[in-house]
Amino acid sequence: MVVHLALLEIGAPYRLERVDFAQGAQRDPTYLKLNPHGVVPTLLIDGKPYVESAALLMILAERHPAAALAPPPGGEARAAWYQWIVYLANALAPTFRLWFYPLDLGAAEHSPEIRRALQVRIESVWARLESHLAASGPYLLGRDFSGADLLLTMLMRWSRNMPRPATQWPSLLRLADGVRARPSWKRLYELEGLTEW
Ligand SMILES: N[C@@H](CCC(=O)N[C@@H](CS)C(=O)NCC(=O)O)C(=O)O
């Protein structure tokens, strides 16, 4: 989702290819040649495959500076932008991966204790982000929207069916509302046939 949103923000020409999880297409040898981790997304640029969603966001932002998904290189805002993206990719995305994929921990389903521990971990990140955004929002970098907010809103969306979704933190909700009002978000929903937040 974050890579597709970044492409829409940029307005770059691209072609989507569906990877059918129901058919295990992410583990097909042809796909594994592009992405040896057997996961989505993979982005081909000039025929070369690149992986890791946060890295893809950074690559796209750097290659298309006019889209202003990242502040100019070399300054304080750019440094903060890297820090937030790496924080989200480190502290939040892998915990969500465990939340959604009990098999990563060798179990068909999580025990209530593991579920609770993952929930606590995810909610502690929402609380950390809430205090930052309440003091210095509305976006991660303050007044100005950036690609880091796309990544955060995607991750917030993943929590929608959790016991306490990220939108229950008011400053996080304000940020998501800002991102969800963008034409790129609306277009993504049309193109991917999404309905629920
Ligand atoms: N660190 C990777 C994680 C990618 C990932 O876990 N993707 C999930 C979907 S959100 C996936 O492909 N799952 C299929 C599977 O693991 O079989 C990234 O951010 O690109």
The ligand as an ORCA input file, in Angstrom:
! r2SCAN-3c Opt
* xyz 0 1
  N       9.773     -6.219      5.647
  C       8.939     -6.523      4.523
  C       7.748     -7.338      4.981
  C       6.855     -7.720      3.839
  C       5.703     -8.634      4.263
  O       5.735     -9.269      5.320
  N       4.672     -8.688      3.397
  C       3.510     -9.526      3.656
  C       2.237     -8.799      3.265
  S       2.031     -7.295      4.125
  C       3.584    -10.776      2.776
  O       4.069    -10.718      1.664
  N       3.044    -11.887      3.263
  C       2.974    -13.127      2.538
  C       3.770    -14.224      3.195
  O       4.541    -13.977      4.135
  O       3.642    -15.359      2.728
  C       8.521     -5.224      3.820
  O       8.238     -4.241      4.525
  O       8.472     -5.170      2.586
*
